[in-house]
Amino acid sequence: MRTIDEELADLAGEFDLLGDWEERYRYVIDLGRELAPLTDAERSDANKVRGCASQVWLVTEPQAAGTVTFRGDSDAQIVRGLIAILIRLFSGQTPEAIMAFDPKAAFESLGFAGALSSQRSNGLAAMATRIRRDADALTART
């Protein structure tokens, strides 16, 4: 299993290969296109992420091995890509690893702080908060 830091390093390398933020936005959108769609039942109010201007759903699935799998979707292309990045970082990790990781620092290292609108930055933070909240709840169960 790859660590969150290893996934982040790979993402940073991929972003470094791209030129300006226009190219990086296209790449983020392409990442979002690779997400498996959620079912209509999964697009429920319970799975909705609060604090996002777009419609965002996140499904959290604890695994028998003690890890967590995340799946998600959005009605906005760039936001869908941001979900794909979060899923890449956090899916397959343990709740403890998720809680020990600083998503804000990760977003800054990828250059998101200056490149995203305040609405998208707030939405990204809300999605990361939801992932951490779900991981924390799973940690409390064990």
N, C-alpha and C positions, 0 to 999 in steps of 0.2 A: 504494500500500500504506500502510495506517495504521500508525503506530508503536504500541509497547506503551503508551507514556505517553498517547497519544490514546485508546486503548481503556480504559485505567484511568480517565482523566478522565470518559469517557462512563459507565462503570460507577458511579463515585462520584456523578455527577449523578443517575443512576437511583435509587441507594440513598438520596440526599438527598430525593428526592420521596416516598419511603415514610416512614411514621411510625415506629413502634417496631420492635423486632427480630422480633416475631411476623409483621408484614407483610413484612419483609425475608426471613425464612425462607421464607415462601410464595413470594416472588419467586425465591429461589434454587432452590426445588423446581421451579418453572415453567421456569426455565432448563434444568434437568436433563432435563425432559420433552421438550425440543426436540432432545436429542442423538440422532443416528442410532444404531441398535443395532449392536453388534459381532456378528460371526458367532461360531458355536461355536468355530471354529478360532482365532479371535482372542482368545478367553477362555482363553488358554493360560498355563501357568506362566511362560513367558518374558516375557509381557506383564503379569504380575501386579506390582502395586506393593507392595513390602515396607514394613512400618511402619504400615500402616493396619489399624484394627480391623475395618473392613468389607472385603468383597471389592472390589478395585479393579483394573481393567485399563487399560493405556495403550498405544496403538499409535502408534509414531513412524514417519513416512514422509517421508524426504528427497525434495525436489522438484528437478527439473532446473534451476530458476531459482536454486538455492542457498538456498531457504527450506525450512522444515520444517512439515509438517502433523501435527497430533496428533488422535487420536480416542480416546475413552475411555468407560468405563461402570463402574457400581457396582451392588451389590445394595441400597444404602441411598439413599433419595431425596435427603436433604440432601447427602450426599457426591457423588452424581451431579450435583447443581447446582454444587457446588464444582469438580468436574471441568469443567463447562461454562464456568465463569468462567476457569479456567486455560487452557482451549482458546481462549477468546475473546482472552485476553491474548497467548498465545504462538504459536498456530497461524498460519502464513503469515509468520512472522518468520525472519530469518537466525539461525543458531546464535550468531553474534557478538552480535547484539542481545539474544538470550535471556541469554547469559552476562553481559552488561553491566548487566542489569536486576536490581534488588533485590526479590525477591518478598516477603520479610518486611515491608519498608517498605510495599509495596503493600497487603498484607493489613491492616496497621495503619491505613493511610489509609482503607480501606473499613470500619473498625471491627470487624474480625473478632477482634482480639486479646482484647477483653473479652466478645465475644458467643458465641464457640464454646467448647464443652467442651474440656478438655485433650486428650481422645482425638481429637476432630475437628481441633483445632489441630495435633496431632502428625501426623495423617493428611494434612492439607493441606500441611504442611511436607514430608512424605515424597513427595507427588505433585510438588511444585515441585522438590524435589531430583532426582527421577527425570527430569523434563523437562530440567533443567540438565545432568544427567549425560549424557543422550542428545545434547543440543546440543554439549556439550564433546567427546564422542566423534566427532561429525560434523566439528567444527572441526579435530580432530587428523588427520582423513583428508585434508584439503585442503592 
